[in-house]
Amino acid sequence: LDFDEQGMEEAGSEDSEERQSGVSENAPAPEEISDDATLSTTEGIDIDLTSISSTMVYSEVYNMMMTPEEYIGKTVKMSGAYATYHDDATGNDYYACIIQDATACCTQGMEFVLADGNYPTETGTEVTVSGVFDTYTEGDSMYCTLRDAKLC
């Protein structure tokens, strides 16, 4: 299709008089979202995932997994279901906090290593954990973890 500038201007001015924005003039103004939305007001916590929506938590944890270099050394606090895994090949035990997205169809997990070694006994229970975000390599793979973690 070939449009000329004059035709587009005329069409645009006619449309703008007939179109409405679809937003009620009585609607409240949207809240401003700061770039620091995930930053905690709790002293000592850099990223508090317990104070934001489940969709934002899932997104932030996904970002941590995809760009871990941006989070290394930051103290993270999160809540979710407690899970354990024992690797028979290595003999290692792994502990994680599992979070779900808003529709509960997708999950992300963050491994953690408790400083005191006193892990919960029941998997599936709700836990809140905080620790320093870090990565480590095992075999050919890199993993994310919360080091020196504590249960809150």
Kinemage of the C-alpha trace (Angstrom):
@kinemage 1
@onewidth
@group {chain A} dominant
@subgroup {mainchain}
@vectorlist {calphas} color= white
{ca leu a 1} P 0.000 0.000 0.000
{ca asp a 2} L 1.194 3.505 -0.779
{ca phe a 3} L 0.284 6.365 1.558
{ca asp a 4} L 1.143 10.002 1.086
{ca glu a 5} L 1.952 12.302 4.014
{ca gln a 6} L -1.071 14.555 3.482
{ca gly a 7} L -3.470 11.580 3.486
{ca met a 8} L -1.952 10.242 6.683
{ca glu a 9} L -2.175 13.625 8.424
{ca glu a 10} L -5.820 14.038 7.427
{ca ala a 11} L -6.680 10.508 8.531
{ca gly a 12} L -4.811 11.014 11.786
{ca ser a 13} L -6.649 14.229 12.645
{ca glu a 14} L -10.050 12.680 11.900
{ca asp a 15} L -9.259 9.573 13.952
{ca ser a 16} L -8.014 11.558 16.927
{ca glu a 17} L -11.352 13.395 17.214
{ca glu a 18} L -13.332 10.155 17.062
{ca arg a 19} L -11.096 7.925 19.191
{ca gln a 20} L -11.151 7.809 22.950
{ca ser a 21} L -8.266 6.662 25.092
{ca gly a 22} L -10.223 3.908 26.835
{ca val a 23} L -9.063 5.172 30.253
{ca ser a 24} L -11.735 6.616 32.510
{ca glu a 25} L -11.002 10.169 33.523
{ca asn a 26} L -11.906 9.076 37.080
{ca ala a 27} L -9.292 6.311 37.128
{ca pro a 28} L -6.515 6.753 39.699
{ca ala a 29} L -3.078 7.627 38.391
{ca pro a 30} L -0.747 4.613 38.170
{ca glu a 31} L 1.760 4.193 40.976
{ca glu a 32} L 5.334 4.982 40.094
{ca ile a 33} L 7.620 1.978 40.289
{ca ser a 34} L 11.121 2.730 41.375
{ca asp a 35} L 14.149 1.027 39.849
{ca asp a 36} L 14.886 -0.144 43.398
{ca ala a 37} L 11.557 -1.988 43.705
{ca thr a 38} L 13.301 -5.193 44.780
{ca leu a 39} L 15.592 -3.485 47.248
{ca ser a 40} L 14.694 -4.114 50.825
{ca thr a 41} L 13.959 -1.684 53.552
{ca thr a 42} L 15.409 -4.264 55.921
{ca glu a 43} L 18.936 -3.401 56.924
{ca gly a 44} L 21.522 -5.850 55.640
{ca ile a 45} L 19.337 -7.244 52.836
{ca asp a 46} L 20.115 -6.072 49.300
{ca ile a 47} L 17.267 -7.894 47.552
{ca asp a 48} L 14.162 -8.770 49.568
{ca leu a 49} L 12.040 -11.131 47.493
{ca thr a 50} L 9.578 -11.510 50.373
{ca ser a 51} L 8.197 -8.000 49.877
{ca ile a 52} L 7.177 -8.182 46.191
{ca ser a 53} L 4.516 -10.022 44.174
{ca ser a 54} L 4.926 -13.657 43.161
{ca thr a 55} L 5.256 -12.641 39.508
{ca met a 56} L 8.092 -10.248 40.347
{ca val a 57} L 9.786 -12.851 42.580
{ca tyr a 58} L 9.690 -15.430 39.800
{ca ser a 59} L 11.057 -12.872 37.318
{ca glu a 60} L 13.845 -11.748 39.646
{ca val a 61} L 14.951 -15.325 40.390
{ca tyr a 62} L 14.923 -16.028 36.650
{ca asn a 63} L 17.153 -12.962 36.153
{ca met a 64} L 19.500 -14.258 38.854
{ca met a 65} L 19.863 -17.545 37.003
{ca met a 66} L 20.376 -15.881 33.619
{ca thr a 67} L 22.752 -13.076 34.708
{ca pro a 68} L 24.314 -14.272 37.966
{ca glu a 69} L 27.301 -11.929 37.644
{ca glu a 70} L 24.971 -8.995 38.423
{ca tyr a 71} L 23.980 -10.496 41.798
{ca ile a 72} L 27.203 -12.008 43.185
{ca gly a 73} L 27.891 -10.706 46.681
{ca lys a 74} L 24.378 -9.330 47.263
{ca thr a 75} L 22.405 -10.514 50.265
{ca val a 76} L 19.106 -12.033 49.137
{ca lys a 77} L 16.050 -12.917 51.219
{ca met a 78} L 13.348 -15.191 49.827
{ca ser a 79} L 10.451 -17.422 50.855
{ca gly a 80} L 9.237 -20.636 49.296
{ca ala a 81} L 8.874 -24.371 49.690
{ca tyr a 82} L 11.830 -26.208 51.206
{ca ala a 83} L 13.279 -28.969 49.013
{ca thr a 84} L 16.218 -31.350 49.263
{ca tyr a 85} L 18.065 -33.467 46.743
{ca his a 86} L 20.622 -36.194 47.305
{ca asp a 87} L 22.976 -36.947 44.414
{ca asp a 88} L 23.885 -40.627 44.629
{ca ala a 89} L 26.769 -40.201 42.172
{ca thr a 90} L 28.579 -37.583 44.280
{ca gly a 91} L 27.064 -38.277 47.691
{ca asn a 92} L 26.247 -34.577 48.041
{ca asp a 93} L 23.048 -33.186 49.532
{ca tyr a 94} L 21.519 -30.008 48.118
{ca tyr a 95} L 18.951 -27.742 49.787
{ca ala a 96} L 16.730 -25.251 47.997
{ca cys a 97} L 13.959 -22.715 48.369
{ca ile a 98} L 11.431 -23.277 45.563
{ca ile a 99} L 9.194 -20.443 44.348
{ca gln a 100} L 6.316 -20.528 41.872
{ca asp a 101} L 5.005 -17.939 39.466
{ca ala a 102} L 1.587 -16.343 40.005
{ca thr a 103} L -0.282 -19.125 38.182
{ca ala a 104} L 1.663 -21.865 39.997
{ca cys a 105} L 2.544 -23.502 36.682
{ca cys a 106} L 6.273 -22.760 36.696
{ca thr a 107} L 8.862 -23.037 39.434
{ca gln a 108} L 12.348 -21.735 40.077
{ca gly a 109} L 14.607 -22.858 42.865
{ca met a 110} L 17.490 -21.242 44.678
{ca glu a 111} L 19.968 -23.498 46.390
{ca phe a 112} L 21.180 -22.413 49.805
{ca val a 113} L 23.859 -23.528 52.265
{ca leu a 114} L 23.016 -22.795 55.890
{ca ala a 115} L 25.858 -21.396 57.972
{ca asp a 116} L 24.788 -23.447 61.007
{ca gly a 117} L 23.956 -26.644 59.070
{ca asn a 118} L 20.604 -27.055 60.872
{ca tyr a 119} L 18.320 -27.784 57.913
{ca pro a 120} L 14.572 -28.391 58.314
{ca thr a 121} L 13.548 -32.037 58.381
{ca glu a 122} L 10.320 -31.822 56.364
{ca thr a 123} L 10.435 -31.046 52.659
{ca gly a 124} L 7.620 -28.936 51.274
{ca thr a 125} L 7.366 -26.710 54.331
{ca glu a 126} L 7.426 -22.948 53.821
{ca val a 127} L 10.802 -21.400 54.637
{ca thr a 128} L 12.274 -17.922 54.535
{ca val a 129} L 16.002 -17.863 53.951
{ca ser a 130} L 18.604 -15.145 53.496
{ca gly a 131} L 22.182 -15.458 52.334
{ca val a 132} L 24.875 -14.093 50.075
{ca phe a 133} L 24.329 -14.837 46.383
{ca asp a 134} L 27.217 -16.702 44.767
{ca thr a 135} L 27.984 -19.224 42.033
{ca tyr a 136} L 30.065 -22.375 41.932
{ca thr a 137} L 31.081 -24.902 39.318
{ca glu a 138} L 30.528 -28.620 39.644
{ca gly a 139} L 31.649 -30.717 36.719
{ca asp a 140} L 30.947 -28.711 33.567
{ca ser a 141} L 28.011 -26.776 35.027
{ca met a 142} L 27.714 -23.532 36.957
{ca tyr a 143} L 25.177 -23.283 39.784
{ca cys a 144} L 23.764 -20.408 41.840
{ca thr a 145} L 23.512 -20.575 45.618
{ca leu a 146} L 22.970 -18.511 48.744
{ca arg a 147} L 26.080 -18.956 50.904
{ca asp a 148} L 26.275 -18.451 54.671
{ca ala a 149} L 22.489 -18.577 54.685
{ca lys a 150} L 20.201 -18.510 57.669
{ca leu a 151} L 16.549 -19.357 58.168
{ca cys a 152} L 14.537 -16.292 59.125
